[in-house]
């Protein structure tokens, strides 16, 4: 058999009433009164394929009868509309091609399995249709982001995964063996290197893993996550928030338009994403503290936000909301203090609505050499570890801003998932590094 079509195209109605060939893995099966109902999964979706004993050669019928789950099959037939079938389409099969039987003891069955069992068998559970839909959404998410950057004149570049200095606080660094060198860590962010690259490439972005040794066991934390970061020269805090607004809305609209079937399958109405429009609302850190206290959530001025603050705050808004102007003491040394109010920084976090957490953190950078050196001393850091970073302020330093977007956190919100582990193929957290 040749000329196979994608299951996704069948489900999209592109082959209604036509003869097609599909191939894939046997995800589920049942039979009734001489009819076999096979759910076949390829790389694009799952479709029901029906074999009626009266309409197919006996040898072809028996070749798939009793096949174990995850066997591979090649099937040919006519596409029919059927509201009873998953996805509203089914293939009435009248020809069977090559069949390869799997072993009969596939561990993941239709019965309910616990989370730990599914995580232990993640290498097999990724075949689940919901996981498949999530990973297709994830791919579309990254494709949409890159298209926005391309259309708006940004250049993709990358930075090392091995670093010798902290970007987001030493307590969350992963120390690694690096030949005979001590004091080497996995990257928390491209932040420092990005500030070097803007002088040669201008507006830049990256999409790469970041690592945080944070011993959090919440539904929104990963130890290894994908970081979408941007840096722009001659840009201020207000402007970089505008970049975040446009980027998030573009991605949301692209997903709603390109992945409506997958979004509905995982639990998100695409119309929710189409309603997002820039600019997102903004409140000051001071206003956020006051709002939370009025809601009965205790928070003192100077405290950093966590899940217990971000989730109730987000319920006050139908769109993401920027919290602007965090205290100097809770933001990294490279954040520019507000010239009019030095106890707060030119920084902002974007909080997703519906009880989700921070999805973007960023702001304007310190671009003056003496001020940056003082900030390093204020944070009790060793200037020697940042000597090359300080060099950037000696030759051609300009005002500049940037932010980091947590890919999995944004996908979690946009797909309305309860846990971040469902947004990445093989999640890594404080409890799990296998498989």
C-alpha positions as CSV (number, residue, x, y, z in Angstrom):
1,X,0.0,0.0,0.0
2,X,1.2,3.5,-0.8
3,X,-0.2,7.0,-0.8
4,X,-1.1,7.1,2.9
5,X,-2.9,10.2,4.3
6,X,-2.7,11.8,7.8
7,X,-5.4,11.0,10.3
8,X,-5.6,14.7,11.1
9,X,-6.7,15.4,7.5
10,X,-9.4,12.7,7.8
11,X,-10.7,14.3,11.0
12,X,-10.6,17.7,9.3
13,X,-13.0,16.5,6.7
14,X,-10.6,16.7,3.8
15,X,-11.4,13.2,2.6
16,X,-15.1,12.8,3.3
17,X,-16.6,10.2,1.0
18,X,-13.3,9.4,-0.5
19,X,-11.1,6.2,-0.4
20,X,-8.0,6.6,1.7
21,X,-5.1,4.6,3.2
22,X,-4.0,5.1,6.7
23,X,-1.4,3.5,8.9
24,X,-0.5,3.7,12.5
25,X,-0.7,2.0,15.9
26,X,-3.7,0.2,17.4
27,X,-4.7,2.5,20.3
28,X,-8.0,0.8,21.2
29,X,-10.3,-1.9,19.9
30,X,-13.7,-3.5,20.5
31,X,-15.9,-5.8,18.5
32,X,-19.6,-6.5,18.2
33,X,-21.6,-8.9,16.0
34,X,-19.1,-9.4,13.3
35,X,-17.9,-5.8,13.3
36,X,-14.5,-4.7,14.6
37,X,-14.0,-1.1,15.7
38,X,-10.3,-0.2,15.7
39,X,-9.0,3.2,16.9
40,X,-5.8,3.8,14.9
41,X,-3.3,6.5,15.9
42,X,-0.7,8.0,13.6
43,X,1.5,11.0,14.3
44,X,-1.4,13.4,13.8
45,X,-4.4,12.0,15.6
46,X,-6.7,9.0,16.2
47,X,-9.4,7.8,13.9
48,X,-11.9,4.9,14.2
49,X,-11.6,2.3,11.5
50,X,-14.5,-0.2,11.1
51,X,-14.3,-3.7,9.6
52,X,-17.5,-5.5,8.8
53,X,-17.1,-9.2,8.3
54,X,-19.7,-9.1,5.5
55,X,-17.8,-6.5,3.5
56,X,-14.2,-7.7,3.6
57,X,-12.3,-10.8,2.8
58,X,-12.2,-13.3,5.7
59,X,-8.4,-13.4,5.7
60,X,-8.2,-9.7,6.0
61,X,-10.8,-9.6,8.7
62,X,-9.0,-12.3,10.8
63,X,-5.6,-10.7,10.2
64,X,-6.5,-7.9,12.6
65,X,-8.9,-9.9,14.9
66,X,-7.4,-10.1,18.4
67,X,-4.4,-7.9,17.6
68,X,-2.8,-6.6,20.9
69,X,-2.8,-2.9,21.6
70,X,0.1,-0.9,19.9
71,X,0.3,-3.3,17.0
72,X,0.9,-1.5,13.7
73,X,-1.6,-1.8,10.8
74,X,-2.2,-0.5,7.3
75,X,-5.8,0.0,6.4
76,X,-7.7,1.1,3.3
77,X,-11.4,2.2,3.0
78,X,-13.9,5.0,2.5
79,X,-14.2,7.9,4.9
80,X,-17.7,8.4,6.4
81,X,-19.2,11.0,8.7
82,X,-20.4,9.4,12.0
83,X,-21.2,11.5,15.1
84,X,-20.8,8.3,17.2
85,X,-17.2,7.9,16.2
86,X,-14.3,9.7,18.0
87,X,-13.7,12.9,16.0
88,X,-16.9,12.5,14.0
89,X,-15.4,10.5,11.2
90,X,-14.7,6.8,10.6
91,X,-13.1,4.7,7.9
92,X,-15.1,1.8,6.5
93,X,-12.2,-0.6,5.9
94,X,-12.3,-3.1,3.0
95,X,-8.6,-3.8,2.6
96,X,-5.9,-4.6,5.1
97,X,-2.2,-4.2,4.3
98,X,0.8,-5.0,6.4
99,X,0.2,-5.9,10.0
100,X,2.8,-6.3,12.7
101,X,1.6,-7.6,16.1
102,X,2.9,-6.2,19.3
103,X,3.5,-8.2,22.5
104,X,0.2,-8.8,24.3
105,X,1.1,-7.3,27.7
106,X,1.1,-3.5,27.0
107,X,1.1,-2.1,30.5
108,X,-1.2,1.0,29.9
109,X,-4.7,-0.1,29.5
110,X,-8.1,1.6,29.6
111,X,-8.4,1.1,33.4
112,X,-7.5,4.0,35.6
113,X,-3.8,4.3,36.4
114,X,-2.3,6.4,39.2
115,X,-0.1,9.4,38.4
116,X,3.1,7.8,39.6
117,X,2.5,4.7,37.4
118,X,1.9,6.9,34.4
119,X,5.0,8.9,35.1
120,X,7.1,5.7,35.6
121,X,5.8,4.7,32.1
122,X,6.0,8.1,30.5
123,X,7.9,6.7,27.6
124,X,4.8,4.7,26.7
125,X,2.1,7.1,28.0
126,X,3.3,9.8,25.5
127,X,1.2,7.7,23.1
128,X,-2.0,8.7,24.8
129,X,-4.2,10.9,22.5
130,X,-4.4,13.7,25.0
131,X,-0.6,13.8,25.4
132,X,-0.3,13.6,21.6
133,X,-2.7,16.6,21.3
134,X,-0.7,18.6,23.9
135,X,2.6,18.0,22.2
136,X,1.1,19.0,18.8
137,X,-0.2,22.2,20.5
138,X,3.3,22.7,22.0
139,X,4.9,22.5,18.5
140,X,2.3,24.9,17.1
141,X,3.0,27.3,20.1
142,X,6.8,27.4,19.3
143,X,6.1,27.7,15.5
144,X,3.8,30.7,16.1
145,X,6.3,32.4,18.4
146,X,9.1,32.0,15.9
147,X,6.8,33.4,13.1
148,X,6.0,36.5,15.2
149,X,9.7,37.1,15.9
150,X,10.6,36.6,12.2
151,X,7.8,39.0,11.0
152,X,8.9,41.7,13.4
153,X,12.7,41.7,12.8
154,X,14.0,39.6,15.7
155,X,17.0,37.3,15.4
156,X,17.3,34.0,17.2
157,X,20.5,33.3,19.0
158,X,21.7,31.0,21.8
159,X,23.8,31.1,24.9
160,X,25.8,28.5,26.9
161,X,24.2,26.0,29.2
162,X,27.3,26.0,31.4
163,X,27.8,29.2,33.5
164,X,30.0,30.4,36.3
165,X,27.8,33.1,37.8
166,X,24.2,33.3,39.1
167,X,21.5,35.1,37.2
168,X,18.5,34.4,39.3
169,X,19.9,33.7,42.7
170,X,22.6,31.2,43.9
171,X,20.2,29.1,45.9
172,X,18.6,27.6,42.8
173,X,21.8,26.8,40.9
174,X,22.5,23.2,39.7
175,X,26.2,22.6,40.3
176,X,27.8,20.3,37.6
177,X,31.2,18.5,37.1
178,X,33.1,20.4,34.4
179,X,36.5,18.7,33.9
180,X,38.7,20.1,36.7
181,X,36.9,23.4,37.1
182,X,34.9,24.2,40.2
183,X,32.0,26.7,40.4
184,X,30.3,25.7,37.1
185,X,26.5,25.6,37.0
186,X,23.6,24.9,34.6
187,X,22.1,28.0,33.1
188,X,19.2,29.7,34.8
189,X,18.7,32.2,32.0
190,X,20.5,33.6,29.0
191,X,20.1,37.0,30.6
192,X,23.8,38.1,30.8
193,X,24.8,36.7,27.5
194,X,21.8,38.3,25.8
195,X,23.0,41.7,26.9
196,X,26.3,41.0,25.1
197,X,24.6,40.0,21.9
198,X,22.3,43.0,21.5
199,X,25.4,45.0,20.5
200,X,25.9,42.9,17.5
201,X,22.5,41.6,16.5
202,X,20.0,44.2,17.9
203,X,16.6,42.7,18.8
204,X,17.2,39.0,19.8
205,X,15.4,36.1,21.2
206,X,16.1,32.5,22.3
207,X,14.1,29.4,23.0
208,X,16.2,27.0,25.1
209,X,16.2,25.0,28.3
210,X,16.7,26.6,31.7
211,X,17.4,24.9,35.0
212,X,16.3,25.9,38.5
213,X,17.3,23.8,41.5
214,X,14.2,25.1,43.3
215,X,12.7,22.4,45.7
216,X,9.2,23.4,44.9
217,X,6.5,20.7,44.5
218,X,3.7,22.8,43.2
219,X,1.7,22.2,40.1
220,X,3.5,25.0,38.2
221,X,7.2,24.2,38.8
222,X,9.7,22.2,36.8
223,X,13.4,21.8,37.4
224,X,14.1,21.9,33.6
225,X,11.9,24.0,31.5
226,X,11.9,25.8,28.2
227,X,12.6,29.5,28.3
228,X,11.6,32.0,25.6
229,X,13.7,35.1,26.3
230,X,14.0,38.4,24.5
231,X,16.4,41.3,24.8
232,X,16.1,44.7,22.9
233,X,18.5,47.6,22.8
234,X,17.1,51.2,23.2
235,X,14.0,49.8,24.8
236,X,12.4,50.8,28.1
237,X,10.1,48.9,30.5
238,X,6.8,50.1,28.9
239,X,8.0,49.1,25.4
240,X,9.1,45.6,26.5
241,X,5.8,45.0,28.1
242,X,4.2,45.9,24.7
243,X,6.4,43.2,23.1
244,X,5.1,40.7,25.6
245,X,1.5,41.7,24.9
246,X,1.8,41.3,21.2
247,X,3.7,38.0,21.4
248,X,1.3,36.3,23.8
249,X,-1.7,37.4,21.8
250,X,-0.2,36.3,18.5
251,X,0.5,32.9,19.9
252,X,-3.0,32.6,21.4
253,X,-4.7,33.5,18.2
254,X,-2.5,31.2,16.2
255,X,-3.3,28.2,18.4
256,X,-7.1,29.0,18.3
257,X,-7.0,29.2,14.5
258,X,-4.6,26.3,13.8
259,X,-5.4,23.8,16.6
260,X,-9.1,24.2,17.5
261,X,-9.8,20.5,17.5
262,X,-6.8,19.8,19.8
263,X,-7.6,22.7,22.1
264,X,-11.2,21.5,22.6
265,X,-9.9,17.9,23.2
266,X,-7.6,19.0,26.0
267,X,-10.3,21.3,27.6
268,X,-9.8,24.8,26.2
269,X,-12.4,26.7,24.2
270,X,-10.5,28.3,21.3
271,X,-12.8,31.3,21.6
272,X,-11.2,32.1,25.0
273,X,-7.9,32.6,23.2
274,X,-9.3,34.6,20.4
275,X,-10.7,37.2,22.9
276,X,-7.2,38.1,24.1
277,X,-6.2,41.6,22.8
278,X,-3.3,43.9,23.6
279,X,-2.6,45.8,25.7
280,X,-3.0,43.8,28.9
281,X,-4.0,45.7,32.0
282,X,-1.3,47.0,34.4
283,X,-1.3,47.5,38.1
284,X,1.5,48.6,40.4
285,X,3.1,46.2,42.9
286,X,1.6,48.6,45.6
287,X,-1.9,48.1,44.2
288,X,-1.4,44.4,44.0
289,X,-0.4,44.2,47.7
290,X,-3.5,46.3,48.6
291,X,-5.8,44.2,46.5
292,X,-4.6,41.0,48.0
293,X,-5.0,42.3,51.6
294,X,-8.5,43.4,50.7
295,X,-9.2,39.8,49.6
296,X,-7.9,38.4,52.9
297,X,-4.5,37.3,51.5
298,X,-1.8,38.5,53.9
299,X,1.1,40.1,52.1
300,X,3.5,42.7,53.4
301,X,5.1,45.4,51.2
302,X,8.5,44.0,50.2
303,X,7.4,40.3,50.0
304,X,7.8,38.5,46.8
305,X,4.9,36.9,45.0
306,X,4.3,33.2,45.2
307,X,1.5,30.9,44.2
308,X,-0.6,31.9,47.2
309,X,-0.5,35.5,46.0
310,X,-0.6,35.1,42.3
311,X,-3.5,32.7,42.0
312,X,-6.0,34.8,43.9
313,X,-4.7,38.0,42.2
314,X,-5.3,36.5,38.8
315,X,-8.9,35.8,39.5
316,X,-9.6,39.5,39.5
317,X,-8.9,39.7,35.7
318,X,-10.2,38.1,32.6
319,X,-6.9,38.7,30.7
320,X,-3.3,38.5,31.8
321,X,-2.3,41.4,34.1
322,X,1.1,43.1,34.5
323,X,2.3,43.8,38.0
324,X,4.8,46.7,37.7
325,X,7.5,48.0,40.0
326,X,8.7,45.3,42.3
327,X,10.9,46.3,45.3
328,X,14.6,46.5,44.7
329,X,15.3,43.9,47.4
330,X,13.5,41.1,45.7
331,X,14.7,41.6,42.1
332,X,18.1,40.5,40.7
333,X,20.9,43.1,40.6
334,X,20.6,43.8,36.9
335,X,17.1,45.4,37.2
336,X,17.2,49.2,37.0
337,X,16.0,51.0,40.1
338,X,13.2,53.5,39.3
339,X,14.9,57.0,39.1
340,X,11.8,58.6,40.7
341,X,11.4,55.9,43.4
342,X,14.7,54.1,44.0
343,X,13.2,51.5,46.4
344,X,11.4,49.8,43.4
345,X,12.7,48.6,40.1
346,X,11.7,49.1,36.5
347,X,10.4,45.6,36.4
348,X,7.2,43.7,35.6
349,X,5.7,40.3,35.9
350,X,2.8,39.1,33.7
351,X,0.3,37.0,35.7
352,X,-2.0,34.7,33.7
353,X,-5.8,34.7,34.6
354,X,-8.0,31.9,35.9
355,X,-5.9,31.1,38.9
356,X,-2.6,30.6,37.1
357,X,0.8,32.0,38.0
358,X,3.5,34.3,36.5
359,X,4.2,33.6,32.9
360,X,6.6,36.4,32.1
361,X,9.1,38.2,34.2
362,X,11.3,41.0,32.9
363,X,12.1,44.7,32.9
364,X,14.7,47.4,32.1
365,X,18.4,46.7,32.8
366,X,21.0,48.8,34.6
367,X,23.1,50.2,31.8
368,X,25.5,52.4,33.8
369,X,28.7,50.9,34.9
370,X,29.0,52.4,38.4
371,X,25.3,51.7,39.2
372,X,25.7,48.1,38.1
373,X,28.8,47.6,40.2
374,X,27.0,49.0,43.2
375,X,24.0,46.7,42.6
376,X,26.4,43.7,42.5
377,X,28.0,44.8,45.8
378,X,24.5,45.4,47.3
379,X,23.6,41.7,46.5
380,X,26.9,40.5,48.1
381,X,28.1,39.1,44.8
382,X,31.7,38.8,43.7
383,X,32.4,41.4,40.9
384,X,35.1,39.2,39.6
385,X,32.4,36.7,38.5
386,X,30.8,39.4,36.5
387,X,33.8,41.1,35.0
388,X,32.9,40.5,31.4
389,X,29.3,41.5,32.1
390,X,30.6,44.8,33.6
391,X,32.7,45.3,30.4
392,X,29.5,45.7,28.4
393,X,28.8,49.0,30.3
394,X,32.2,50.4,29.2
395,X,31.8,50.3,25.5
396,X,28.6,51.3,23.8
397,X,26.2,50.7,26.6
398,X,22.6,51.8,25.9
399,X,19.3,51.5,27.7
400,X,17.9,48.1,27.1
401,X,15.2,45.7,28.3
402,X,14.0,42.1,28.1
403,X,12.0,39.4,29.6
404,X,11.8,35.6,30.0
405,X,8.6,33.6,29.2
406,X,8.1,30.2,30.6
407,X,6.9,28.1,27.7
408,X,5.3,25.3,29.8
409,X,3.5,27.8,32.1
410,X,2.0,29.6,29.1
411,X,0.9,26.4,27.5
412,X,-0.5,25.2,30.8
413,X,-2.7,28.3,31.0
414,X,-3.6,28.4,27.3
415,X,-4.7,24.7,27.3
416,X,-6.4,25.0,30.8
417,X,-4.3,22.2,32.3
418,X,-4.2,21.4,36.0
419,X,-0.5,20.5,36.2
420,X,2.6,21.6,34.3
421,X,3.8,18.1,33.8
422,X,1.2,17.7,31.1
423,X,2.8,20.3,28.9
424,X,6.2,18.7,28.3
425,X,7.1,15.2,27.0
426,X,9.3,14.1,29.9
427,X,8.9,16.4,32.9
428,X,11.8,16.9,35.4
429,X,11.1,18.1,38.9
430,X,12.4,17.7,42.4
431,X,11.0,14.2,42.6
432,X,11.6,12.8,39.1
433,X,14.5,12.4,36.6
434,X,13.4,9.0,35.1
435,X,12.6,7.9,32.5
